Amino acid sequence: MMHQSHQSHQSHQLQPVPPPTLPAAVPAVAVSDLTVAYREQPVLWDIDLHVPTGVLLAIVGPNGAGKTTLMKAVLGLVKPAAGQVAIFGAPYHQQRQRVGYVPQRGSVDWDFPTSVLDVVMMGRYGALGWFRRPGRNERDLALAALQQVKLEAYAARQISQLSGGQQQRVFLARALVQDADIYLMDEPFQGVDAVTERAIIELLRELRARGKTVVVVHHDLQTVPEYFDWVTLLNVRRIAHGPVAEVFTEANLSRTYGGRTTAMPSR
């Protein structure tokens, strides 16, 4: 009898335990049914997009495709006619501190009288709140970010005295000092010299290696396979989205650019 009860106890212990149901990984950015219109003219139409965490993604498409508008919609800077955007599963206003943004250089008033160091320290305002003055810690973080973009020697300069490439690197430093989880960058390579371009892509790869998500509006098709691991092909509608190796094809580029693409990189 004792033997039987021991056996039944053992058989009870060996019942298979169902595996725990793990939640699906929350995407860094989830765009659902997004439509944006200016004066009733759709600029983005019914966009669905899931950006996984830890990728370096290019948004590519012709002029007027809605690339900058898509970025502004993610940031809550334009109001959609329909659809919604979530960042790590929540609206942007709840996740603001987790997002770093580098706007187009041409959209900034570079004559504003402020120093390079002050611009970079602005990246800490989200963490500080607007009414606390930045202290030594913020200054040290800003100087470290300037070092990362190789501009520490320019900390005291007025931003108007910098070249275009240097100004772009100041904006990158400002985003870096925020220590965000996702970085949105609108044409960071536009109008910069080759040295700055290399410095920027090294920085973006370093961010990805640290598990950050980087989304870049990009115009140079030639460098997409070299610089990025994911790509979104956009022309008002989403044409294709996914790993570069899978979706960056002649057929998809032709659909995106209306058959006018001659910039497909040679294999």
C-alpha positions as CSV (number, residue, x, y, z in Angstrom):
1,M,0.0,0.0,0.0
2,M,2.8,2.3,0.9
3,H,4.5,1.5,-2.4
4,Q,1.3,2.3,-4.4
5,S,0.9,5.7,-2.7
6,H,4.5,6.6,-3.4
7,Q,3.9,5.7,-7.1
8,S,0.7,7.9,-7.3
9,H,2.6,10.8,-5.7
10,Q,5.3,10.4,-8.3
11,S,2.9,10.3,-11.2
12,H,1.2,13.5,-9.7
13,Q,4.6,15.2,-9.7
14,L,5.3,14.3,-13.4
15,Q,2.2,16.0,-14.8
16,P,3.3,18.3,-17.6
17,V,3.3,21.9,-16.6
18,P,2.0,24.2,-19.3
19,P,4.7,26.8,-20.3
20,P,4.0,30.3,-19.1
21,T,2.4,32.6,-21.6
22,L,5.0,35.3,-22.2
23,P,3.7,38.7,-23.5
24,A,4.7,39.5,-27.0
25,A,7.5,42.0,-27.2
26,V,6.0,45.5,-27.2
27,P,7.3,47.3,-30.3
28,A,9.2,50.5,-29.9
29,V,6.8,52.2,-32.2
30,A,3.3,51.0,-33.3
31,V,1.4,53.0,-35.9
32,S,-2.2,51.8,-36.6
33,D,-4.4,52.9,-39.4
34,L,-2.7,56.4,-39.5
35,T,-4.1,59.0,-41.9
36,V,-2.8,62.6,-41.9
37,A,-4.3,65.2,-44.2
38,Y,-3.4,68.9,-44.9
39,R,-6.4,70.8,-46.3
40,E,-8.2,67.6,-46.8
41,Q,-5.4,66.3,-49.0
42,P,-4.0,63.0,-47.6
43,V,-0.3,63.2,-46.9
44,L,-0.2,59.8,-45.2
45,W,-2.9,57.2,-45.9
46,D,-3.8,54.3,-43.7
47,I,-0.3,53.5,-42.4
48,D,0.3,50.4,-40.3
49,L,3.9,50.1,-38.9
50,H,5.5,48.1,-36.1
51,V,9.1,49.0,-35.3
52,P,10.8,46.4,-33.1
53,T,13.2,47.5,-30.4
54,G,16.9,47.6,-31.1
55,V,16.8,48.2,-34.8
56,L,18.4,50.9,-37.0
57,L,15.5,51.8,-39.4
58,A,15.5,54.1,-42.4
59,I,12.3,55.7,-43.7
60,V,12.8,56.1,-47.4
61,G,10.6,57.6,-50.2
62,P,10.4,60.4,-52.8
63,N,9.8,64.0,-52.0
64,G,6.3,64.6,-50.7
65,A,6.0,60.9,-49.6
66,G,5.1,62.0,-46.0
67,K,8.4,60.9,-44.3
68,T,8.7,64.0,-42.1
69,T,5.0,64.0,-41.5
70,L,5.2,60.4,-40.2
71,M,7.9,61.4,-37.8
72,K,5.9,64.4,-36.6
73,A,2.8,62.2,-36.1
74,V,4.9,59.8,-34.0
75,L,6.0,62.8,-31.9
76,G,2.4,64.2,-31.6
77,L,3.4,67.3,-33.5
78,V,0.7,66.8,-36.1
79,K,-2.9,65.7,-35.4
80,P,-3.9,62.6,-37.4
81,A,-7.3,62.5,-39.2
82,A,-7.5,58.9,-38.2
83,G,-5.5,56.2,-36.4
84,Q,-3.1,56.2,-33.5
85,V,0.5,55.9,-32.5
86,A,2.0,54.2,-29.5
87,I,5.6,54.3,-28.2
88,F,6.5,51.3,-26.1
89,G,2.7,50.7,-25.8
90,A,1.7,54.2,-24.6
91,P,0.9,57.6,-26.2
92,Y,3.9,59.9,-26.8
93,H,3.0,62.3,-24.1
94,Q,3.4,59.5,-21.5
95,Q,6.7,58.4,-23.0
96,R,8.3,61.8,-23.8
97,Q,11.4,61.2,-21.7
98,R,12.1,57.9,-23.6
99,V,12.3,59.7,-27.0
100,G,15.2,61.7,-28.4
101,Y,14.4,63.8,-31.5
102,V,16.8,65.4,-34.0
103,P,14.9,67.7,-36.4
104,Q,16.0,68.7,-39.9
105,R,18.9,71.2,-39.6
106,G,17.1,73.6,-41.9
107,S,14.2,74.0,-39.5
108,V,16.3,75.6,-36.8
109,D,17.1,79.2,-36.2
110,W,20.9,78.9,-35.9
111,D,21.3,82.7,-35.3
112,F,19.7,82.3,-31.8
113,P,22.5,83.6,-29.4
114,T,23.4,80.5,-27.4
115,S,26.5,78.4,-26.9
116,V,27.0,74.8,-28.1
117,L,27.1,73.6,-24.4
118,D,23.8,75.3,-23.6
119,V,22.1,73.7,-26.6
120,V,23.3,70.2,-25.5
121,M,22.2,70.8,-21.9
122,M,18.7,71.5,-23.2
123,G,18.5,67.7,-23.7
124,R,18.4,67.3,-19.9
125,Y,15.3,69.6,-19.4
126,G,13.0,66.6,-19.7
127,A,14.7,65.0,-16.8
128,L,15.1,68.2,-14.8
129,G,11.8,69.8,-15.3
130,W,11.8,73.3,-16.7
131,F,12.2,75.2,-13.4
132,R,15.4,73.6,-12.1
133,R,18.6,75.1,-13.4
134,P,21.1,72.6,-14.8
135,G,24.0,72.0,-12.5
136,R,27.4,70.4,-12.6
137,N,26.0,66.9,-13.3
138,E,24.1,68.2,-16.4
139,R,27.2,70.1,-17.5
140,D,29.4,66.9,-17.2
141,L,26.8,64.9,-19.1
142,A,26.7,67.5,-21.9
143,L,30.5,67.6,-22.2
144,A,30.7,63.8,-22.3
145,A,28.1,63.9,-25.2
146,L,30.1,66.5,-27.0
147,Q,33.1,64.3,-26.6
148,Q,31.2,61.5,-28.3
149,V,30.5,63.6,-31.3
150,K,34.1,65.0,-31.3
151,L,33.0,68.6,-30.5
152,E,34.3,69.1,-26.9
153,A,36.6,71.8,-28.1
154,Y,33.6,73.8,-29.4
155,A,31.6,73.9,-26.1
156,A,31.9,77.7,-25.6
157,R,31.2,78.6,-29.3
158,Q,28.1,80.3,-30.5
159,I,26.1,77.8,-32.6
160,S,25.9,80.3,-35.5
161,Q,29.7,80.0,-35.8
162,L,29.6,76.3,-36.6
163,S,29.6,74.6,-40.0
164,G,26.5,72.6,-41.1
165,G,28.1,69.3,-40.2
166,Q,29.1,70.6,-36.7
167,Q,25.6,71.9,-36.1
168,Q,24.2,68.5,-36.9
169,R,26.6,66.9,-34.4
170,V,25.5,69.4,-31.7
171,F,21.9,68.2,-32.2
172,L,23.0,64.6,-32.0
173,A,24.8,65.4,-28.7
174,R,21.6,67.0,-27.4
175,A,19.7,63.8,-28.2
176,L,22.4,61.7,-26.6
177,V,22.5,63.5,-23.4
178,Q,18.8,62.8,-23.0
179,D,19.7,59.0,-22.8
180,A,16.5,58.0,-24.6
181,D,15.3,54.5,-25.6
182,I,14.3,55.6,-29.1
183,Y,15.8,58.2,-31.3
184,L,14.0,59.8,-34.2
185,M,16.2,61.7,-36.7
186,D,15.0,63.7,-39.7
187,E,17.6,63.7,-42.4
188,P,20.7,63.7,-40.1
189,F,23.0,63.1,-43.1
190,Q,21.7,65.9,-45.2
191,G,24.3,68.4,-46.3
192,V,27.1,67.1,-44.0
193,D,30.6,66.3,-45.1
194,A,32.0,62.7,-45.3
195,V,33.8,63.0,-41.9
196,T,30.5,64.0,-40.2
197,E,28.6,61.3,-42.0
198,R,31.0,58.6,-40.7
199,A,30.8,60.0,-37.2
200,I,27.0,60.0,-37.3
201,I,26.7,56.4,-38.5
202,E,29.2,55.2,-36.0
203,L,27.2,56.8,-33.3
204,L,23.9,55.3,-34.5
205,R,25.5,51.8,-34.6
206,E,26.7,52.3,-31.1
207,L,23.2,53.3,-29.9
208,R,21.8,50.2,-31.6
209,A,24.5,48.0,-29.9
210,R,23.2,49.4,-26.5
211,G,19.7,48.2,-27.4
212,K,18.4,51.6,-28.4
213,T,16.0,51.9,-31.4
214,V,16.9,54.5,-34.1
215,V,14.5,55.7,-36.8
216,V,16.0,57.9,-39.5
217,V,14.4,59.7,-42.4
218,H,17.0,59.1,-45.1
219,H,17.3,60.1,-48.8
220,D,20.4,58.2,-50.1
221,L,19.3,54.8,-51.4
222,Q,22.9,53.8,-52.1
223,T,23.8,53.7,-48.3
224,V,20.6,52.0,-47.0
225,P,22.0,48.4,-47.1
226,E,25.3,49.5,-45.5
227,Y,23.9,51.8,-42.8
228,F,20.5,50.2,-41.8
229,D,19.1,46.8,-40.9
230,W,15.4,47.7,-41.3
231,V,13.7,50.0,-43.8
232,T,10.3,51.5,-44.4
233,L,9.5,52.3,-48.1
234,L,6.9,55.1,-48.0
235,N,4.9,57.0,-50.7
236,V,1.8,58.4,-48.9
237,R,1.0,54.7,-48.3
238,R,3.3,52.2,-46.7
239,I,4.8,50.3,-49.7
240,A,7.0,47.9,-47.8
241,H,8.5,47.5,-44.3
242,G,10.9,45.0,-42.7
243,P,14.5,43.9,-42.7
244,V,16.6,45.5,-45.4
245,A,17.6,42.1,-46.8
246,E,14.0,41.2,-47.4
247,V,12.2,44.3,-48.5
248,F,14.8,46.6,-50.1
249,T,14.3,45.1,-53.6
250,E,14.2,46.6,-57.1
251,A,10.5,45.7,-57.3
252,N,9.6,47.5,-54.0
253,L,11.8,50.5,-54.9
254,S,10.1,50.7,-58.3
255,R,6.6,50.7,-56.6
256,T,7.8,53.4,-54.2
257,Y,9.4,55.7,-56.7
258,G,6.9,55.0,-59.6
259,G,9.5,53.2,-61.7
260,R,11.9,56.1,-61.7
261,T,14.6,54.8,-59.4
262,T,18.1,54.5,-60.8
263,A,19.8,54.5,-57.5
264,M,19.5,50.9,-56.5
265,P,22.9,49.9,-55.1
266,S,24.9,47.4,-57.1
267,R,25.3,44.0,-55.5
